[in-house]
Amino acid sequence: MRFIMFVARDDQPDTDLSDGPDIDTWVEETDGRGQRVLGDVLEPARTATTVRVRDGVTARTTETVTDEVLGFDVLECADLDEAVAVVAAHPMARSGRIELRPFADLG
């Protein structure tokens, strides 16, 4: 199954960040196991452009749909349980929050 994880800030991080996982190690390990397909860090929300087409007119605004998304990763996992385990090992699962969503099966 393919999942996308959105990495975001959180106002209530874990208070015990000792011995937390390292992002470089997480990337190396998930890449090595073939679980991480793609991932990247995003520019701040203030750089976002939202596009709408209404009555044939394209409008661009600076409002955001997702204010606090810092980055994303696409995961390939056997099931949701495996994806949750992969995400739980990500450093931002402790200092931020991660939204995990399966890709839709449109076939």
N, C-alpha and C positions, 0 to 999 in steps of 0.2 A: 504494500500500500504506500502511496505517496502522500506526504503531509507537508504543509508549510507551517513554519513556526515564526511568529512575529515577536521580536525581542523588544521589550518596553521598559521604561522606568516604572518605579513603584514608590509611593509615598511611605510605605511601611516595609522596608527591607528586613531581612533576617538580622537579628541583633548579634548572632554569633557567626562571624565570617572567618574565624580561624580555620586554617587548613582547608580553605575553599578551593575548588577546582580552578585550574589555570586555563584561560581561553585557548592558548596555543596548543596545549595538551589535548583539550576537548576536540579541537578541529583536527589535529593529527590522528587521534584515535577514531573519530567517527568517519573521517576520510578513509583511513586504513581498513575499516570494516565495511566500507561501501555504503554506509548509512547516510552520509551527507552528500547530496547531489550537487548542491550549489548554495552559496551563502555570501552575504556582503553586508557592510555597514552602510547606512543611509545618511545623507546630509540632514541637518536639522529641519524640523517641520516648517520653519520660516522660509525655507527655499522651495517649498512645495507649490505646485500649480494644479488647481482643480479645473477640469474641463467639462463643460456641459454644452449640449446642442439643444436649443429650444427654437421651434419655428424656423428651422434652417439656419439659425445664427449660432456661431461658435463663440462661447464666452469663456474667458479664463479669469479665475480669481485666485487669491492667495489663501483662502480658507482651507482648512485641512479636514480630512475625514478621520485621520488617525494622528492625533497630536504627539503622542509620546513614542511612536515606533522608532527604534534606533537602528534596527537591522532585521534581517530575515535569513532563514536557512530552509532549503528544501530537503526533506528527509525521505529515504526509501527504507521502510521497515515492514516486518512481517505483519504487524497488527498494531492496534492502538497501545497495548501494553508495552510493546517494545519501544514505540515512539515516546511514550511517557518516561520510560527509563532513560532514553537518550537525552531528552529535554531536562530531566531532573539533574543530570550531571553537568549541565551548562552553568557557568558561573552566574549568569543573570537570573537563574531560577532562585537564587538566594538573595541577590542584591536588587533585583528588579522583578519582572514577571514575564512569562512567556505564554502567548496564546498559540495553541496547537490546533490546526484544522486539516481534515483530510481533503484531498482533491476530489472533486465530484467525478463519478464514473458515468460519463455521457455515452458510453458504448452500448 
